[in-house]
Amino acid sequence: MSFVSLGGDGLRPTFFELVAADRLMASLKAAVVYSLSVYAQRRPSLHRLLDREDELFFLLSVLLDRQSLAASNGSFAEGLYGLRRAAVVKDGSSGGLPGPAAAEASSSSSAGSLPLSPSQRHMSLVLLTLVPFLRSKLDALHQQLQAQQQQAARQVQDAAARGEQDGSSSLAAAQRRLRAVALRAFLLLYPWAAAAHEGARFAYQLLYLLGRTPYYSPGLHLLGLQVVRLTGQEAMQQERARQQRRADRLARLAGPGSGNWLWRLLRRGWVQAGYAVADHTRSALILSVFAFKLLEWWYGPAEQKLGEQKALPPPPPPPPLPLVPPAAGGLALPADPALCPLCRHRRTNPALVATSGHVFCYPCIHREVSEAGRCPVTHAPARLDHVWRLYQGGG
């Protein structure tokens, strides 16, 4: 079962087919993690699997790619797109980097029907599963160490500001310095190494897109492999070989030398159940990827649109609180509300007394509250933190 029909322009797949196959496992990982997070809401014990999502998906990808490499000479994602891996045979007809026509001819002539060697399968499995797993772990480690280094730098600055000294032994200090040097070297060199790896991948993809090389990635070039289309004849041959292997195994299990009839029946049923699971697992994973993408498309714009529709206007401001009337013996309020009750001049740098609500000049009310500890109009108790400065716009 594949996402594309067999055939096309020769055996050389298009650039977009390889890009889609290359990105399929990332979408599958996102679908698996999303499914686990949904089930974890009802079963909290699944949160332990989410904490190890990289390891879990690494094991899943090893099982899928190992079975697919053994059955169809291609990775799980490549098999879904009707692709397989084949050794590149250098015939010497084109020297250096071949042109588009030479690359097409090399791809067609070198894509034989011979299966991959065991070493090519094992190295392909390492590049397909172990390298992405280590890359994700190194990315997470780099982010974690970078955050720790920033926190440690702030702690050192705080300790230096307080005048504290390190009282540890010289051996512990030397170990700490050595660890700091190794940490700085990793933080400095890893981004360059990651950039070089991504740059090499981009260069190979660009050369493949231009038809200058049969290799889509540096890993394939290292193994001497290229990705080609799976022909209809090869697909039928693989299916017949798979059915023949299963029939031979079931025949051996049903033989008289495999124990009593009950044991043979149980083993035969177990093997057939395993075959059924293997046949339907691929379809289930394909459907999970499509379901995840559908949900991502469905709920993303819907939530955004729903949020825009439910955006309510801001509530009106509450009505102003009534002013506390002047107390007996307190200052009388001037007739002009723009005047300060203390200096009887137009207010400059206005400030509010929070306990009474009256406004004064900031120097006047600051001095009054500092000396009397109350509002001069209402005699309400006040402290300096109750004096709030007011700012007016220039317009």
C-alpha positions, 0 to 999 in steps of 0.5 A: 500500500502506498500513497502514490501510484506506481509509474511516473518518469522512470525510476528516479522519484521526484524531489517532492516525493522524497521530501514527503517521505522524509517528513512523514516520520515527524508527522507520525511522531506528532500523531503518536504524542498527541494520541498519548496526551489525549489518553493520558487525560483519562489515565494519568499513568500514561504520563510516564510514557510522555516523559519518554516520548523520544525513547518510545518513538525510537523503539517504534521507528526501529520496529517499523523500519527494520521490518520494512527494510527486510521486506521491501528494501526501503524505510517505512516512510519510503514504502508508503510512497512506493519507493525503495533503496538500491545500490548505485553502480558507477559505470564510469560513463560520466565523470564527476557530477553527472548532469540531469540526463546522466543522473536519470540514466544512472538512476535507471541503470543502477537500480537493480532488483538485487536486495540490500546487503545485511550491512547496508540494511543495518547502517540504513537502520542506524541512519534512519532511527539512531541518528535522529534520536541522538540529534533530538537528545543533543538538541534538548541537552544543548537547551538545558545546558544553555539555561543552566549556564545562564543561571550559574552566571547570574548566581556568580554575579550575585555572589560577587556582588555580596562579596562571598568567596568560594571556600571549596578545595583546590581539587573541587575547584579544578574539577569545576573549571574542567567541567565548565570548559567542557560545557563551554566547548559543547555550547560553542561547537554543537550549534556549528556542527548542527548547522554544518549537518543541516547545510550538507543536507540542504546542499544534497537536496538542492543538487538532487533537485537540479539533477546533479546527483543521485543521492538525496542526503549525505547518509545515502551517499555514505552508504552508496545507496539511492532511492528509486521507485518500486515498479509494479513487477517488483511489488508483485514479486515482493508480495509473492515472496512474502506470502511464500515465506508465511506459507512455508513457516505455517507449514513447518508449524503444522508439521508432525515434528512440532509437538502435539496438535494443541501446541501446533494449533496455538503456535499457528494461531499466534503466528497468524495473529502476528501477521494480521497485526503486521498487515494492519499496523501500517494502515492504522499508522497511516490513518493516524497521521491523516487523522492528526493532520485533519484535527490540526487543520480543523481545530486550529482555524476553528479555535481562532475564529471562535475566539474572534467571535467571542471577543467581548467589548471591555466593560465600562469604567466604574463610577467614581467614588464620592469624596469624603467630606471635610472634617471639622477643623480640616482645611476648607476646599477652594471654590476652584477645583484646580487649586491646591487646598494647602497652598491655594495656588494652581496645582503643579505635579498633582498627587492624590491621597488614597484614603480621602480622594482629594488632590494636592500639589505633591510637595505640599501633601508629601510634607503634610503627610510626613509631619501629620500622618493624615489628610489635611482636609478629612483628617483621614489617617494616611501614610506616604505610600497612600500618596499617589502621583497623577500624570496627565496626558499632553493632549 
